[in-house]
Amino acid sequence: GLFLTAGVDVQRDRLECKVLAWGRGKESWSVDYHIFDGRTSEPAVWRQLEEYRAQTFPTAGGAELPIVRMFVDSGDGTTTNDVYSWVRTQPYPQVQAIKGRDQNTIPVGPPSLVDVTIGGKKITHGLKIRTINVSFFKAELYAWLKLRPPTEEEKAQGLTYPPGYCHFPKGQNFGDEHFKQLCAEQLVTHVNRRTGRSKTEWQQIRARNEALDTHIYARAAAYDVGMDRWQEKHWKALEEQLAALEGEAKQEPP
C-alpha cells in the first residue's frame, strides 16, 4: 500500500471510520476500523475524529503514512449540520463532506458550494460538498470481493493478486459482524406492472451496513485523489517517496 484514504459514516450516537491503503491496480488493504462513541451534536466525538485524522499509520518498513483524503458522509438530515460544522474547521482538500446518490453521471462529482450569504449568494471560499455515485462503487466492490487470490504455486510462478483485490486483517473490528455489514446489500430489480419498465436499486438485507458505507467512501476518496487516472510514473514516484521515508526511519536512533 502506497497511500491512505478514509471513509466516515455518521450516526447520531457515533462515528465509524475505515482506513484503506491503496496500491497498483486498485489493490487495497484495510488498515484500521475505528468506532468513536458519542453524540454527534456535541464536540467531544468530533475532537476524537480530528485526532485520528491527524495521526499517521506505520508501514512494514517503519515509515509513517498520513491519511491523504477523508470523505465524511453528510447524508442523514439529522446530522448534516454537525458534519458541516466540523468539516469547516478541517484542512481542505484532506477532509471533505460528501453526499451519496444512487445514480450520478460520474463516480465523484465536482465540489458544490454550500455556504451562502444572507442574500442567498453562494460564498466562493465557503464549504464545498461532493456527490458520489454509491451504486457505481458498490457494484465495483462486490465484483472485487469475488476475486480469487493466487495459490502458493501461482505465487511461485510470479503471479500476483488480481487488480482490485481486497486484503483484510484479522483482529478487532474485523470479525464476522464487519463482513456481514460489508455484504449487507444486494442489487434488486423491480418491474412496474403497469408500464413494464424495470428499475434496479440496492437494498439492505440486514439492519447494519456501516462497514460497507465506510469502505465505499474511502474508495471514492481514492478516486478523488486521482488513483484511477494514474500511470506507472505516478506509482513509481510514490514508491520512491515511501522508500525514502523508510530509509530515514531505519537511520533514526532507537
C-alpha positions, -999 to +999 in steps of 0.1 A: +000+000+000+014+034-010-012+059+002-041+060+026-077+072+024-106+071+049-143+070+049-165+081+078-202+071+084-221+094+107-248+083+131-264+103+158-246+085+186-213+076+170-188+080+141-174+049+122-142+053+102-123+029+079-088+035+066-077+018+034-042+016+018-040+015-020-015+001-044-012-006-081-042-020-099-065-006-072-054-034-048-064-024-013-056-032+023-080-025+052-057-008+077-080+001+105-116+004+115-125+026+144-158+035+161-160+068+181-189+067+205-206+100+214-234+122+203-225+140+170-244+170+182-217+176+208-180+184+201-163+156+221-167+129+194-155+152+167-124+160+186-116+123+187-121+121+149-098+151+144-070+135+165-075+103+144-074+122+111-041+138+121-023+106+131-001+085+109+000+048+103+032+026+102+043+007+072+061-026+073+093-008+065+090+016+095+077+047+078+046+066+088+018+074+062-009+100+068-045+099+056-044+119+023-081+122+018-110+116+043-146+116+030-173+123+056-209+114+049-234+142+054-265+124+040-285+120+073-305+152+076-304+150+114-266+152+115-259+172+083-252+205+101-230+187+127-209+174+098-207+207+080-196+225+112-167+201+118-156+199+081-154+237+080-127+235+107-106+209+089-079+212+062-092+212+026-089+191+005-078+165+030-112+164+047-144+168+026-181+164+032-200+141+008-235+130-001-243+097-017-266+093-047-278+060-062-274+074-097-249+100-109-233+107-142-198+103-128-183+084-098-174+116-078-190+149-087-172+183-087-172+204-055-205+222-049-207+253-028-230+250+003-224+282+023-245+313+013-247+349+024-279+364+039-289+375+004-286+339-008-254+343-028-230+313-025-197+320-008-168+312-031-145+301-003-171+285+018-178+248+025-179+225-005-197+192-007-190+163-031-217+139-045-206+103-050-223+076-071-227+049-044-242+024-069-210+025-090-188+019-061-209-008-045-211-028-078-173-024-082-166-036-046-189-066-048-171-077-080-137-073-063-149-094-033-154-123-056-118-122-069-096-153-062-062-149-046-033-167-063-023-201-049+011-206-034+021-224-066+009-195-087+028-171-065+059-192-070+054-187-108+053-150-104+015-144-104+002-116-082-031-106-068-057-096-094-065-059-098-090-047-072-082-075-048-092-065-012-070-076+017-084-077+053-066-081+086-075-105+114-083-088+147-106-064+165-133-048+144-127-072+115-147-101+127-179-117+114-200-086+121-177-065+099-181-088+069-218-092+074-221-054+072-198-053+042-222-077+024-254-061+038-269-050+004-279-067-028-289-054-062-327-059-068-347-053-100-383-042-098-407-043-127-436-018-129-467-040-137-484-011-154-456+001-177-434-030-178-404-008-171-377-022-148-358-004-121-327-017-104-316-005-069-295-015-040-315-028-010-303-036+025-308-072+036-298-065+072-300-035+095-263-026+098-242-016+068-217+008+082-187-013+071-199-011+035-206+026+036-172+035+051-154+012+026-170+028-005-165+063+009-127+055+013-127+041-022-144+073-035-118+093-017-091+074-036-109+081-069-109+118-059-072+118-052-068+106-089-058+070-085-080+058-114-061+081-138-026+074-126+000+060-149+031+039-139+051+070-133+028+081-105+030+048-087+068+048-091+070+082-076+050+071-046+072+040-042+103+062-043+088+086-017+080+056+006+114+041+002+130+074+012+108+076+043+116+040+053+153+047+048+151+077+071+132+056+097+160+030+097+186+057+103+168+072+132+182+062+167+161+038+187 
